[in-house]
Amino acid sequence: MDRPATRTPRRALHGVLLLDKPLAWSSNDALQKAKGLLRAEKGGHTGTLDPLATGLLPLCFGAATKFSQVSLDADKRYRALLHLGLRTSTGDLEGELLEERPVAVDHTALAAACARFTGTILQRPPMHSALKHQGRALYEYARAGVEVERAPRPVTIHRIDIVAWAGSRLEIDVHCGKGTYIRTLAEDLGQALGCGAHLAALRRTGVAALDVADAITLEALAALEERARATRLLPPDVLLQHWPDVCLPDEEAGRFLTGLRRRVALADLPAVRVYASAPRAFLGAAHVRGGELIPDRLLSPLEVQALQA
C-alpha cells in the first residue's frame, strides 16, 4: 500500500520579502508560491498587483503582517507603456478594440497632458478592478456585462515623467498616492490627447522607500538552497523606514510593549516606529499626541525575541 504524501512542515518566519512579481501571475498566486518556498506559517501581500503587471510586491510574513497596511497606504512608483490611438473595452491590451484613431501629437501636447493630470485629481475607478461593490469585485460585474455606477474619487499624482515616445508608443514614469489606477490614467491621457489610449504594459518600481532593484524573482528564490531563502527576508520595520523613529530606555520599552503610554519630549507626530535602546530592538508603531507616545501596533515579546535571534 502506498504511504500518504507527507506535507512539508511550516515554520514561523517574521519579515518582508521584496518580490519581483512575474507577468500573468495574480498577487495571491505569487504569495502562495513564495510562502511555500519559505515554508512560512503566516503571510500576506501588501495590495493587489494586476496579473498583467510585473514588479515590486512586498510580501509580509509573521509579525510583519501587522504593518502591511503601511504599504497599502504608501506612495507607489510605476513604469507604464501606453499605446496611443487605440481604445479598448478594459483599458488595457486584454480588452476588445473599441476605437482606432490617428495619433497626431507633439511633445508639447504630451507634456501639457501629463501636467493636467499631476496633483490632486478626480479619477473614476475602472470596471475591471478589484474595488468592491456590495461585497463583489467590480471585475466580476464587468465579466457579467453589468455596468456599476462609480463616483470619481480624489487621488494624488505627484509627477508624470516622459521616459520615451515614438509614434504611438509612450513610456512614462508615475509617482502617485494610494488608490491611483494607472489604467485609468492611460485612458484619461489618451482622451486629453484626442486620440485615445490603453495601457500596454505596467511595472511597479517602488513602494514608499522600497525599490524593485532590491527584489527577487520567484525563479531566483526557488534556485536558492532552502536555508538561504530566509536570508532574503528584511525586518518588519523596513515597511516603516520612511517614518521618524523613537528610542526608549529598556525600562520604558518594557512598559511600552505591554501597551502603556509613555511620556516623551516630542511634538505631535501621526506615525513613528519605536525601538528599545540596548540592544536596539523594534517594538512596533505608535503616534505622539500631547507629549505621550501612544501604541498603535505592537510586536509580542516572543516576536521581538525571534527577530533578535
N, C-alpha and C positions, 0 to 999 in steps of 0.2 A: 504493500500500500504506500502511495506517495505521501510524504510528510507535507503538511500545510506550509506554505511560504511564511517565513518569519519577517516581521516588519522591522525595519531599521529603527532602533530606539531614538527618540528625540531628546534634546538636551536644552537646558536653559541658557540662552545667549542674550546678551544685552549690548545693543549698539546699532549703528546705522550703516547700511550698505549702500554705496552710491552705485546704482546700476545704470548701465547704458542700455536702455530697453530696445530690443530689436523690432524691426518692421513687422507688421501683421500680428504681433502678439498683443493681447489685452494686458492691462496693468496687473490684473489678478492672476492671469496665467504666468506672467513673469515672476510675480511674488511667489506663487506656489512652487515654481521651479527652483528659485533661489532658496526658498525655505527648505525644500528637500535636500538640496546640495549641502546646506549648512546643518541639516538635522535640527533645525530650530523648533522649539515648542510653540512659541507665540510670535506672530509677525503681522505686519500690515504695511500698506503703501501710503504715500502722503498725497493722494489725489490722482484722479484718473488721467492717464495719457492715452489718447486715442490709438487704436491699433495701427492706423496709417501714419502715426508719428513715431519718431525714434528719439533717443536722447535721455537726459537725466531723469531718473526716477528714484528718489531716495526711499529705501525700504527700512522700516523700523522693526527691531526685534527686542523682545523683553521689555526692560524698563524704558527703552527709547520710545515705545508706543505711547507713553504718557504725554509726549511732546510733539506728536505728529501733526497736531492742529497748527503748530507754528509754521510748518512748511506749507500747509494748506492755505494759510493766510498771507504767506510771504510773496514778495515780488518775484516774477519769473522773467527769463530771457529766452527768446526763440530766434531761430534762423528759419525763415519761411520763403518758399518758392511759389510765386504766383504766375498763373498762366493768364495773360491778358487776352481779351477778345472772346473768351468762351465762358458762358454762364451755365452752371449745372444745377440739377434739382437738389443736390445735397451741399453745394458749396465747395465740394472737393472733387477729386478725379474719379470717385466711385459712382457719382450720380449720372443720371441721363443728361445728355446735352439738351439744353433748353433754347439757347440762342448763340449765334456766332456773329460777331461784329468786327469791322476793321479796326485796327489799332493805329490811331494817328495821334500820338502824344509826343511831347518832348521832355527834356529833363526838368525844365521849369514847371511844367504841369505836374510831373511826378512829385517834385519837391513840395509844391503847393498842396497837393492831395495828402501827402504824408503829414504836413504841418496841420492840415484841417482836422486830422484825427489824433492829434497829440494833445495831451492834457486830460481833463475830466470830460468825458463824452457820454452820451446815451447810446447803448447798444442793445439790440433785440437778440435774445438768445436764439440760436438756431434750433429747428425742429430735430435735427439729427444730433442730439446731445444727451448727456446723462442727467440733465436737470429734471427734477421730479415734478409731476403734476398729478395730484390726487393719488399719490403713492406709486405712480408708474413713471418710468423714464420717458422723456419726450420722444426718444428714438423708437420706442415701442409704438407710440401713436403714429409716428411717421411711417413706419413699416406697414401699418394697417390702413394707411391712406387717410388718416384723420389729422386735420389741422387744428392745433390748440392755440388760442389767443395768448400771446406772450407780451407782457408790458416791457417797454425798454427799461433798462437798468443802468445806473451810472457806473462806469468803470474808469480807471485811470491808466492812460498810456503815457509813460514818461518820455519815450523817444522812439522814433522810427528812423533808422538809417538805411539808405540805399546802398547795398553791397555791390550789386551788379545788375545791369539792364541791357538786354539785347533783343530787340524786336518785341515779341510777345512774352518773353521770359523776364520776370522781375524778381530779384532776390533782395530781401530786406532783413535787417536785424530789428527785433522788437523787444523793448524793455517795458513791462507792464505790471499793473497791480492784479490782485486776485479777481477771479471771475471774468477775465477778458477772454473772448473767443477769437482766436486768430483766423478761423474760418470765416467768421462774420466780418472781421476787419478786411480780409481779402475781397469779399463781395462788396463791401462799402467803398473800398478804394477803387475797385473796378467801376462801380456806379459813378463815383465822383469824376473818374477819367472819361466817362461817356462810352466805354467800350465793354464793360462787364469784365469779370474775372472769377477764377476759382482757385482754391488752394491746391497746388500740385504736390507739395512735399512740406513736411514740418519736422523740425528738430529742436527739442528743448535743450538749451545750452547752459542754463543756470537757474537755481532756486535760492533766493536770498544770497548768501555768501558762498554757496556751494556751486561747483563748476563741473561740467561734463568731462573736462580734461582729467579729472581725478576719478572718474567712474570706470567700472569694469564690465565687460560683456558677460553674458551667460556662458558663452563658449570658453572664455578665458577662466572664469570661475570654475567650470567643470574640469578644466585641464589641470588645475592645481591639486596637489595632494590634499586629502581631507583636513589634515592638521593645519595646512596653510590657508585654507579658505576663511577660517575665523579671524585670521590676522587682517583681513580686508575690512573688518568692522571698525568703524570710527566710534568714539564715545558718544553717548546720547547728547551731551551738551554741544556737539557740533551743530545741532539744529538751532541753537540759541546764540551762536557765536557773534551775531550782529547786535546782541543786547549788551548793555553795561553789566558788569559783574560786581557782586558784593561778597567780601570775605569775612567770615565770622570767627572769633576765637573758639577754641574747642568747646568750652562750657556752653557758650551761647549757641554754637552749632548743634549741640545735642538737644538743647531745648527747642530750637527751631525745627529740628527733624521730627519732633513729636507734634508739630502743628501749632506751637505757641508763637505769638507775635513777639518781635524783639524791637527794642528801641535802637534807632540808628540816626546818626547825624547827617542825614541826606535830604535833599529836596525831593518832592514827589516825583515818582517815576512809574510809568504804566507797566513796565516789564523789566525784570532783572533776573540774572542767573546767580545762584547762591552757592558758595563754597565754604567748607571747613578749611581752616588755615594750615594746620600741621598734623598729619600730612594733608596737602591740598586734595580735597575730595568734593566732587559735585554732589549737591544735596537736592537741587530742584529749582523751580521757578517761583517767583514772587513779584509783588509790586510794593512800592513805597508810598504811603499816604500819611500825612500828619506826623512825620517822624517815626513811623512804625513800619517795620518790614513784615509784610503780611503774606503768609504762604499761599500759593495757588496750586501747584502740582509738586509733590514731594516723592523722592525715592524712598523705599523702605530701607531700614538698616541692613537687611540682607543684600539688597541691590547695591548699596554703597560698598559693602564689603566685596561683593563679586566684581565690581568694577575696579577695585584696588588690587585684586589678586593678580 
